Amino acid sequence: MTKINQNNQLKSLRRQIDAVDRRIVREIKNRLNIASLIGKEKKHLDLPIINTARELEVISRVEKGFFQSIFKLIIQESRKVQI
């Protein structure tokens, strides 16, 4: 493969990564919007924002390590939008 073909291949792969990144951001925004609605419902029902059992349930559904770390961050942000 020539340098030009390798460069084109690299650009193509990077465009694919960019598209995945846009989808990830879109879905996280969607999740945070839903979390905001959940926060309103919790207030209406006089429930606490933090539900440790539910958070552990969500985290337990994903692979350990990296993905659990990501979900912990997402849950932290979800708490913020529920306040």
C-alpha positions as CSV (number, residue, x, y, z in Angstrom):
1,M,0.0,0.0,0.0
2,T,1.4,3.4,-0.9
3,K,1.7,6.3,1.5
4,I,-1.2,8.1,-0.2
5,N,-3.4,5.0,0.2
6,Q,-2.3,4.6,3.8
7,N,-3.1,8.2,4.5
8,N,-6.6,7.9,2.8
9,Q,-7.2,4.8,4.9
10,L,-6.2,6.6,8.1
11,K,-8.5,9.5,7.2
12,S,-11.4,7.1,6.5
13,L,-10.9,5.4,9.8
14,R,-10.8,8.7,11.6
15,R,-14.0,9.8,9.9
16,Q,-15.6,6.6,11.2
17,I,-14.4,7.4,14.8
18,D,-15.8,10.9,14.4
19,A,-19.2,9.5,13.5
20,V,-19.1,7.1,16.4
21,D,-18.2,10.0,18.8
22,R,-21.1,12.0,17.5
23,R,-23.5,9.1,18.2
24,I,-22.1,8.6,21.6
25,V,-22.5,12.3,22.5
26,R,-26.1,12.3,21.1
27,E,-27.0,9.2,23.2
28,I,-25.5,10.6,26.4
29,K,-27.4,13.8,25.9
30,N,-30.6,11.8,25.4
31,R,-29.8,9.9,28.6
32,L,-29.3,13.1,30.5
33,N,-32.6,14.5,29.2
34,I,-34.4,11.4,30.4
35,A,-32.5,11.6,33.8
36,S,-33.8,15.2,34.1
37,L,-37.4,13.9,33.7
38,I,-36.7,11.2,36.2
39,G,-35.5,13.9,38.6
40,K,-38.8,15.8,38.2
41,E,-40.8,12.6,38.8
42,K,-38.7,11.9,41.9
43,K,-39.4,15.4,43.3
44,H,-43.1,14.9,42.6
45,L,-43.0,11.5,44.4
46,D,-40.8,13.0,47.2
47,L,-38.1,10.4,46.5
48,P,-34.3,11.0,47.0
49,I,-32.2,11.7,44.0
50,I,-29.6,9.1,44.8
51,N,-30.8,5.5,44.6
52,T,-27.7,3.4,45.3
53,A,-29.4,0.1,44.5
54,R,-30.4,1.4,41.1
55,E,-27.0,2.8,40.4
56,L,-25.3,-0.5,41.3
57,E,-27.8,-2.3,39.1
58,V,-26.9,-0.1,36.1
59,I,-23.2,-0.4,36.7
60,S,-23.4,-4.2,37.1
61,R,-24.8,-4.6,33.6
62,V,-21.6,-3.4,31.9
63,E,-18.2,-4.9,31.6
64,K,-15.9,-4.2,34.6
65,G,-13.1,-1.7,34.3
66,F,-13.2,1.0,31.7
67,F,-16.9,0.7,30.9
68,Q,-17.9,0.7,34.6
69,S,-15.8,3.8,35.0
70,I,-17.6,5.5,32.2
71,F,-21.0,4.6,33.6
72,K,-20.0,5.9,37.0
73,L,-19.2,9.3,35.4
74,I,-22.5,9.2,33.5
75,I,-24.4,8.5,36.7
76,Q,-22.7,11.4,38.4
77,E,-23.8,13.7,35.7
78,S,-27.3,12.2,35.8
79,R,-27.5,13.1,39.4
80,K,-26.6,16.7,38.6
81,V,-29.4,17.1,36.1
82,Q,-31.9,15.6,38.5
83,I,-31.4,18.3,41.2
